Amino acid sequence: MVDGSIRDGKIWIHYDGMEDGITDELVAAGVPKDRIVLAFHHTGYAIA
């Protein structure tokens, strides 16, 4: 299961329960890495 949204021209991944991860599939499909936001990766810092 994957939960995501598109905001401001970027793909925000809120939850990625896939074994291999959806991000690799998105990059393989031609989505630039700077357009993918891993919103579930909490670092304690603010995000832009």
C-alpha distance matrix in Angstrom:
0.0 3.8 6.8 10.1 13.5 16.7 19.8 23.1 22.2 19.4 15.7 14.4 11.2 10.8 7.8 6.5 5.1 6.2 9.7 11.7 10.0 9.6 13.0 15.0 14.0 14.9 18.2 18.9 18.7 21.3 19.7 22.0 20.7 22.6 20.5 17.2 17.0 15.0 15.2 13.6 16.4 19.2 22.6 25.0 26.2 26.0 24.1 25.7
3.8 0.0 3.8 6.5 10.0 13.1 16.1 19.4 18.5 15.7 11.9 10.7 7.5 7.7 5.5 4.7 5.9 7.0 10.8 11.7 9.0 7.6 10.5 13.2 12.3 12.4 15.7 17.0 16.6 18.7 16.6 18.8 17.6 19.2 16.9 13.6 13.4 11.8 12.0 11.1 14.0 16.9 20.3 22.6 23.5 22.9 20.8 22.2
6.8 3.8 0.0 3.8 7.2 10.7 13.4 16.9 16.6 14.0 10.5 8.6 6.1 5.4 4.9 6.6 8.7 10.6 14.2 15.0 11.8 10.1 12.1 15.4 14.6 13.8 17.0 19.0 18.1 19.7 17.1 19.0 17.8 18.6 16.0 13.0 12.2 10.9 10.2 9.9 13.3 15.7 19.2 21.0 21.7 20.7 18.6 19.8
10.1 6.5 3.8 0.0 3.8 7.1 9.7 13.2 12.8 10.3 6.9 5.3 4.3 5.2 6.9 8.4 11.4 12.7 16.2 16.1 12.6 10.2 11.1 14.7 14.0 12.2 15.2 17.6 16.5 17.5 14.5 16.2 15.2 15.6 12.7 10.2 9.5 9.4 8.8 9.9 13.1 15.5 18.6 20.5 20.4 19.0 16.4 17.0
13.5 10.0 7.2 3.8 0.0 3.8 6.4 10.0 10.0 8.3 5.9 5.2 6.7 7.8 10.4 12.1 15.2 16.3 19.8 19.3 15.7 13.0 13.3 16.8 15.9 13.4 16.2 18.8 17.1 17.5 14.3 15.9 15.5 15.2 11.9 10.3 9.9 11.0 10.1 12.2 15.2 17.2 20.0 21.5 20.9 18.8 15.9 15.8
16.7 13.1 10.7 7.1 3.8 0.0 3.8 6.8 6.4 5.5 4.6 5.9 8.8 10.7 13.5 14.9 18.2 18.8 22.1 21.1 17.5 14.4 13.9 17.2 16.2 13.1 15.5 18.2 16.2 15.9 12.6 14.0 14.2 13.3 9.7 9.4 9.7 12.0 11.6 14.5 16.9 18.9 21.2 22.7 21.4 19.0 15.7 14.7
19.8 16.1 13.4 9.7 6.4 3.8 0.0 3.8 5.4 5.4 6.6 7.0 10.6 12.0 15.4 17.2 20.7 21.7 24.8 23.8 20.0 17.3 16.2 19.6 19.2 15.9 17.6 20.7 18.9 18.0 14.5 15.0 15.0 13.2 10.0 10.3 9.8 12.6 11.7 15.1 17.1 18.5 20.4 21.4 19.7 16.8 13.5 12.0
23.1 19.4 16.9 13.2 10.0 6.8 3.8 0.0 3.8 5.5 8.5 9.7 13.5 15.2 18.6 20.2 23.8 24.5 27.4 26.0 22.3 19.5 17.9 20.9 20.7 17.1 18.2 21.4 19.6 18.0 14.5 14.4 14.7 12.2 9.5 11.1 11.1 14.4 13.9 17.6 19.1 20.3 21.6 22.5 20.2 17.1 13.7 11.2
22.2 18.5 16.6 12.8 10.0 6.4 5.4 3.8 0.0 3.8 6.9 9.5 13.0 15.5 18.5 19.4 22.9 23.0 25.9 24.0 20.6 17.5 15.8 18.4 17.9 14.2 15.2 18.1 16.1 14.4 11.1 11.3 12.4 10.4 7.2 9.4 10.7 14.2 14.6 18.1 19.5 21.3 22.7 24.1 22.0 19.3 15.6 13.4
19.4 15.7 14.0 10.3 8.3 5.5 5.4 5.5 3.8 0.0 3.8 6.2 9.6 12.4 15.2 16.0 19.6 19.8 22.5 20.7 17.2 14.4 12.5 15.4 15.3 11.8 12.8 16.1 14.7 13.3 9.6 9.6 9.7 8.1 4.6 5.8 6.9 10.4 11.2 14.6 15.8 17.9 19.4 21.1 19.3 17.0 13.2 11.8
15.7 11.9 10.5 6.9 5.9 4.6 6.6 8.5 6.9 3.8 0.0 3.8 6.4 9.5 11.9 12.5 16.0 16.2 19.1 17.6 13.9 11.0 9.7 13.0 12.7 9.5 11.4 14.5 13.2 12.7 9.1 10.2 9.8 9.5 6.1 4.9 6.1 8.6 9.5 12.4 14.1 16.7 18.7 20.7 19.5 17.7 14.2 13.6
14.4 10.7 8.6 5.3 5.2 5.9 7.0 9.7 9.5 6.2 3.8 0.0 3.8 6.2 9.2 10.6 14.3 15.3 18.2 17.3 13.5 11.3 10.3 14.0 14.3 11.7 13.6 16.8 16.0 15.9 12.3 12.9 11.5 11.0 8.4 6.1 4.7 6.1 6.0 8.9 11.0 13.3 15.7 17.5 16.7 15.0 11.8 12.1
11.2 7.5 6.1 4.3 6.7 8.8 10.6 13.5 13.0 9.6 6.4 3.8 0.0 3.8 5.7 6.8 10.5 11.7 14.6 14.0 10.3 8.6 8.4 12.2 12.6 10.9 13.2 16.1 15.8 16.4 13.2 14.1 12.3 12.8 10.7 7.4 6.1 5.2 5.5 6.8 9.3 12.2 15.0 17.3 17.2 16.2 13.6 14.8
10.8 7.7 5.4 5.2 7.8 10.7 12.0 15.2 15.5 12.4 9.5 6.2 3.8 0.0 3.8 6.9 10.0 12.4 15.4 15.7 12.1 11.2 11.7 15.3 15.8 14.6 16.9 19.6 19.4 20.2 17.0 17.8 15.8 16.0 14.1 10.9 8.6 6.7 5.0 4.9 8.5 10.6 14.0 15.8 16.3 15.5 13.5 15.3
7.8 5.5 4.9 6.9 10.4 13.5 15.4 18.6 18.5 15.2 11.9 9.2 5.7 3.8 0.0 3.8 6.3 9.1 12.1 13.0 9.9 9.7 11.1 14.4 14.9 14.5 17.0 19.2 19.4 20.7 18.0 19.2 17.0 18.0 16.3 12.7 11.1 8.4 7.8 5.9 9.1 11.6 15.1 17.3 18.5 18.2 16.6 18.7
6.5 4.7 6.6 8.4 12.1 14.9 17.2 20.2 19.4 16.0 12.5 10.6 6.8 6.9 3.8 0.0 3.8 5.6 8.5 9.3 6.3 6.7 8.7 11.4 11.9 12.3 14.8 16.5 17.0 18.8 16.6 18.0 15.9 17.7 16.2 12.5 11.8 9.1 10.0 8.2 10.3 13.5 16.6 19.4 20.4 20.5 18.7 20.6
5.1 5.9 8.7 11.4 15.2 18.2 20.7 23.8 22.9 19.6 16.0 14.3 10.5 10.0 6.3 3.8 0.0 3.8 6.5 8.7 7.1 8.6 11.3 13.2 13.4 14.7 17.2 18.3 19.0 21.3 19.5 21.1 19.1 21.2 19.8 16.1 15.5 12.7 13.4 11.0 12.9 15.8 19.0 21.7 23.2 23.6 22.1 24.2
6.2 7.0 10.6 12.7 16.3 18.8 21.7 24.5 23.0 19.8 16.2 15.3 11.7 12.4 9.1 5.6 3.8 0.0 3.8 5.6 4.9 6.6 9.8 10.7 10.6 12.7 15.0 15.5 16.4 19.0 17.9 19.8 18.1 20.7 19.4 16.0 16.2 13.8 15.3 13.5 15.0 18.3 21.1 24.1 25.3 25.7 23.8 25.7
9.7 10.8 14.2 16.2 19.8 22.1 24.8 27.4 25.9 22.5 19.1 18.2 14.6 15.4 12.1 8.5 6.5 3.8 0.0 3.8 5.7 8.7 11.2 11.1 11.6 14.4 16.0 16.0 17.7 20.3 19.6 21.1 19.3 22.2 21.5 18.0 18.4 15.7 17.7 15.6 16.2 19.5 21.9 25.2 26.6 27.4 25.7 27.8
11.7 11.7 15.0 16.1 19.3 21.1 23.8 26.0 24.0 20.7 17.6 17.3 14.0 15.7 13.0 9.3 8.7 5.6 3.8 0.0 3.8 6.8 8.6 7.6 8.7 11.6 12.7 12.6 14.7 17.1 16.7 18.0 16.3 19.5 19.1 15.9 16.8 14.6 17.2 15.7 15.9 19.6 21.6 25.1 25.9 26.7 24.7 26.4
10.0 9.0 11.8 12.6 15.7 17.5 20.0 22.3 20.6 17.2 13.9 13.5 10.3 12.1 9.9 6.3 7.1 4.9 5.7 3.8 0.0 3.8 5.5 6.2 7.4 9.4 10.9 11.8 13.4 15.5 14.3 15.6 13.7 16.6 15.8 12.4 13.2 11.0 13.6 12.5 13.0 16.8 19.0 22.3 23.0 23.5 21.3 22.9
9.6 7.6 10.1 10.2 13.0 14.4 17.3 19.5 17.5 14.4 11.0 11.3 8.6 11.2 9.7 6.7 8.6 6.6 8.7 6.8 3.8 0.0 3.8 5.6 5.2 6.3 8.8 9.9 10.6 12.7 11.4 13.3 12.0 14.8 13.4 10.3 11.7 10.5 13.0 12.8 14.0 17.7 20.0 23.2 23.4 23.3 20.6 21.7
13.0 10.5 12.1 11.1 13.3 13.9 16.2 17.9 15.8 12.5 9.7 10.3 8.4 11.7 11.1 8.7 11.3 9.8 11.2 8.6 5.5 3.8 0.0 3.8 5.4 5.0 6.2 8.5 9.8 10.8 9.0 10.1 8.4 11.3 10.5 7.5 9.3 8.7 12.0 12.5 12.8 16.6 18.4 21.7 21.4 21.2 18.4 19.3
15.0 13.2 15.4 14.7 16.8 17.2 19.6 20.9 18.4 15.4 13.0 14.0 12.2 15.3 14.4 11.4 13.2 10.7 11.1 7.6 6.2 5.6 3.8 0.0 3.8 5.5 5.2 6.1 8.6 10.0 9.5 10.7 9.4 13.0 12.8 10.4 12.7 12.2 15.6 15.9 15.8 19.6 21.0 24.5 24.3 24.4 21.6 22.4
14.0 12.3 14.6 14.0 15.9 16.2 19.2 20.7 17.9 15.3 12.7 14.3 12.6 15.8 14.9 11.9 13.4 10.6 11.6 8.7 7.4 5.2 5.4 3.8 0.0 3.8 5.5 5.0 6.1 8.8 8.9 11.3 11.2 14.5 13.4 11.4 14.1 14.0 17.0 17.4 18.1 21.9 23.7 27.0 26.8 26.5 23.5 24.0
14.9 12.4 13.8 12.2 13.4 13.1 15.9 17.1 14.2 11.8 9.5 11.7 10.9 14.6 14.5 12.3 14.7 12.7 14.4 11.6 9.4 6.3 5.0 5.5 3.8 0.0 3.8 5.4 5.0 6.6 5.5 8.2 8.6 11.5 9.9 8.4 11.6 12.4 15.3 16.5 17.3 20.9 22.7 25.8 25.1 24.3 21.1 21.1
18.2 15.7 17.0 15.2 16.2 15.5 17.6 18.2 15.2 12.8 11.4 13.6 13.2 16.9 17.0 14.8 17.2 15.0 16.0 12.7 10.9 8.8 6.2 5.2 5.5 3.8 0.0 3.8 5.3 5.1 4.8 6.1 6.6 10.1 9.6 8.8 12.2 13.2 16.6 18.0 18.0 21.6 22.7 26.0 25.0 24.5 21.2 21.2
18.9 17.0 19.0 17.6 18.8 18.2 20.7 21.4 18.1 16.1 14.5 16.8 16.1 19.6 19.2 16.5 18.3 15.5 16.0 12.6 11.8 9.9 8.5 6.1 5.0 5.4 3.8 0.0 3.8 5.4 7.3 9.2 10.2 13.7 13.2 12.5 15.9 16.6 19.9 20.9 21.1 24.7 26.0 29.4 28.6 28.2 25.0 25.0
18.7 16.6 18.1 16.5 17.1 16.2 18.9 19.6 16.1 14.7 13.2 16.0 15.8 19.4 19.4 17.0 19.0 16.4 17.7 14.7 13.4 10.6 9.8 8.6 6.1 5.0 5.3 3.8 0.0 3.8 6.0 9.1 11.1 14.0 12.6 12.4 16.0 17.2 20.1 21.5 22.2 25.8 27.4 30.5 29.5 28.7 25.3 24.8
21.3 18.7 19.7 17.5 17.5 15.9 18.0 18.0 14.4 13.3 12.7 15.9 16.4 20.2 20.7 18.8 21.3 19.0 20.3 17.1 15.5 12.7 10.8 10.0 8.8 6.6 5.1 5.4 3.8 0.0 3.8 6.2 9.1 11.5 10.5 11.4 15.2 17.1 20.1 21.9 22.3 25.7 26.9 29.9 28.5 27.4 23.9 23.1
19.7 16.6 17.1 14.5 14.3 12.6 14.5 14.5 11.1 9.6 9.1 12.3 13.2 17.0 18.0 16.6 19.5 17.9 19.6 16.7 14.3 11.4 9.0 9.5 8.9 5.5 4.8 7.3 6.0 3.8 0.0 3.8 6.4 8.5 6.8 7.8 11.6 13.8 16.6 18.8 19.3 22.5 23.7 26.5 25.0 23.8 20.2 19.4
22.0 18.8 19.0 16.2 15.9 14.0 15.0 14.4 11.3 9.6 10.2 12.9 14.1 17.8 19.2 18.0 21.1 19.8 21.1 18.0 15.6 13.3 10.1 10.7 11.3 8.2 6.1 9.2 9.1 6.2 3.8 0.0 3.8 5.4 5.5 7.2 10.8 13.3 16.3 18.7 18.5 21.5 22.2 24.9 23.1 22.0 18.4 17.5
20.7 17.6 17.8 15.2 15.5 14.2 15.0 14.7 12.4 9.7 9.8 11.5 12.3 15.8 17.0 15.9 19.1 18.1 19.3 16.3 13.7 12.0 8.4 9.4 11.2 8.6 6.6 10.2 11.1 9.1 6.4 3.8 0.0 3.8 5.3 5.4 8.3 10.4 13.6 15.8 15.2 18.1 18.6 21.5 19.8 19.1 15.8 15.4
22.6 19.2 18.6 15.6 15.2 13.3 13.2 12.2 10.4 8.1 9.5 11.0 12.8 16.0 18.0 17.7 21.2 20.7 22.2 19.5 16.6 14.8 11.3 13.0 14.5 11.5 10.1 13.7 14.0 11.5 8.5 5.4 3.8 0.0 3.8 5.6 7.6 10.6 13.2 16.0 15.4 17.7 17.9 20.3 18.1 16.9 13.4 12.4
20.5 16.9 16.0 12.7 11.9 9.7 10.0 9.5 7.2 4.6 6.1 8.4 10.7 14.1 16.3 16.2 19.8 19.4 21.5 19.1 15.8 13.4 10.5 12.8 13.4 9.9 9.6 13.2 12.6 10.5 6.8 5.5 5.3 3.8 0.0 3.8 6.6 10.0 12.1 15.2 15.5 18.0 18.9 21.2 19.2 17.5 13.8 12.6
17.2 13.6 13.0 10.2 10.3 9.4 10.3 11.1 9.4 5.8 4.9 6.1 7.4 10.9 12.7 12.5 16.1 16.0 18.0 15.9 12.4 10.3 7.5 10.4 11.4 8.4 8.8 12.5 12.4 11.4 7.8 7.2 5.4 5.6 3.8 0.0 3.8 6.5 9.1 11.8 12.2 15.0 16.4 18.9 17.5 16.3 12.9 12.7
17.0 13.4 12.2 9.5 9.9 9.7 9.8 11.1 10.7 6.9 6.1 4.7 6.1 8.6 11.1 11.8 15.5 16.2 18.4 16.8 13.2 11.7 9.3 12.7 14.1 11.6 12.2 15.9 16.0 15.2 11.6 10.8 8.3 7.6 6.6 3.8 0.0 3.8 5.6 8.8 9.1 11.6 13.0 15.3 14.1 12.8 9.5 10.1
15.0 11.8 10.9 9.4 11.0 12.0 12.6 14.4 14.2 10.4 8.6 6.1 5.2 6.7 8.4 9.1 12.7 13.8 15.7 14.6 11.0 10.5 8.7 12.2 14.0 12.4 13.2 16.6 17.2 17.1 13.8 13.3 10.4 10.6 10.0 6.5 3.8 0.0 3.8 5.5 5.7 8.8 10.8 13.5 13.2 12.8 10.3 12.1
15.2 12.0 10.2 8.8 10.1 11.6 11.7 13.9 14.6 11.2 9.5 6.0 5.5 5.0 7.8 10.0 13.4 15.3 17.7 17.2 13.6 13.0 12.0 15.6 17.0 15.3 16.6 19.9 20.1 20.1 16.6 16.3 13.6 13.2 12.1 9.1 5.6 3.8 0.0 3.8 5.6 7.3 10.0 11.9 11.8 10.9 8.9 11.0
13.6 11.1 9.9 9.9 12.2 14.5 15.1 17.6 18.1 14.6 12.4 8.9 6.8 4.9 5.9 8.2 11.0 13.5 15.6 15.7 12.5 12.8 12.5 15.9 17.4 16.5 18.0 20.9 21.5 21.9 18.8 18.7 15.8 16.0 15.2 11.8 8.8 5.5 3.8 0.0 3.8 5.9 9.3 11.5 12.6 12.7 11.5 14.3
16.4 14.0 13.3 13.1 15.2 16.9 17.1 19.1 19.5 15.8 14.1 11.0 9.3 8.5 9.1 10.3 12.9 15.0 16.2 15.9 13.0 14.0 12.8 15.8 18.1 17.3 18.0 21.1 22.2 22.3 19.3 18.5 15.2 15.4 15.5 12.2 9.1 5.7 5.6 3.8 0.0 3.8 6.3 9.4 10.4 11.5 10.7 13.8
19.2 16.9 15.7 15.5 17.2 18.9 18.5 20.3 21.3 17.9 16.7 13.3 12.2 10.6 11.6 13.5 15.8 18.3 19.5 19.6 16.8 17.7 16.6 19.6 21.9 20.9 21.6 24.7 25.8 25.7 22.5 21.5 18.1 17.7 18.0 15.0 11.6 8.8 7.3 5.9 3.8 0.0 3.8 5.9 7.8 9.3 9.8 13.4
22.6 20.3 19.2 18.6 20.0 21.2 20.4 21.6 22.7 19.4 18.7 15.7 15.0 14.0 15.1 16.6 19.0 21.1 21.9 21.6 19.0 20.0 18.4 21.0 23.7 22.7 22.7 26.0 27.4 26.9 23.7 22.2 18.6 17.9 18.9 16.4 13.0 10.8 10.0 9.3 6.3 3.8 0.0 3.8 5.4 8.2 9.4 13.1
25.0 22.6 21.0 20.5 21.5 22.7 21.4 22.5 24.1 21.1 20.7 17.5 17.3 15.8 17.3 19.4 21.7 24.1 25.2 25.1 22.3 23.2 21.7 24.5 27.0 25.8 26.0 29.4 30.5 29.9 26.5 24.9 21.5 20.3 21.2 18.9 15.3 13.5 11.9 11.5 9.4 5.9 3.8 0.0 3.8 6.8 9.4 13.1
26.2 23.5 21.7 20.4 20.9 21.4 19.7 20.2 22.0 19.3 19.5 16.7 17.2 16.3 18.5 20.4 23.2 25.3 26.6 25.9 23.0 23.4 21.4 24.3 26.8 25.1 25.0 28.6 29.5 28.5 25.0 23.1 19.8 18.1 19.2 17.5 14.1 13.2 11.8 12.6 10.4 7.8 5.4 3.8 0.0 3.8 6.6 10.0
26.0 22.9 20.7 19.0 18.8 19.0 16.8 17.1 19.3 17.0 17.7 15.0 16.2 15.5 18.2 20.5 23.6 25.7 27.4 26.7 23.5 23.3 21.2 24.4 26.5 24.3 24.5 28.2 28.7 27.4 23.8 22.0 19.1 16.9 17.5 16.3 12.8 12.8 10.9 12.7 11.5 9.3 8.2 6.8 3.8 0.0 3.8 6.8
24.1 20.8 18.6 16.4 15.9 15.7 13.5 13.7 15.6 13.2 14.2 11.8 13.6 13.5 16.6 18.7 22.1 23.8 25.7 24.7 21.3 20.6 18.4 21.6 23.5 21.1 21.2 25.0 25.3 23.9 20.2 18.4 15.8 13.4 13.8 12.9 9.5 10.3 8.9 11.5 10.7 9.8 9.4 9.4 6.6 3.8 0.0 3.8
25.7 22.2 19.8 17.0 15.8 14.7 12.0 11.2 13.4 11.8 13.6 12.1 14.8 15.3 18.7 20.6 24.2 25.7 27.8 26.4 22.9 21.7 19.3 22.4 24.0 21.1 21.2 25.0 24.8 23.1 19.4 17.5 15.4 12.4 12.6 12.7 10.1 12.1 11.0 14.3 13.8 13.4 13.1 13.1 10.0 6.8 3.8 0.0
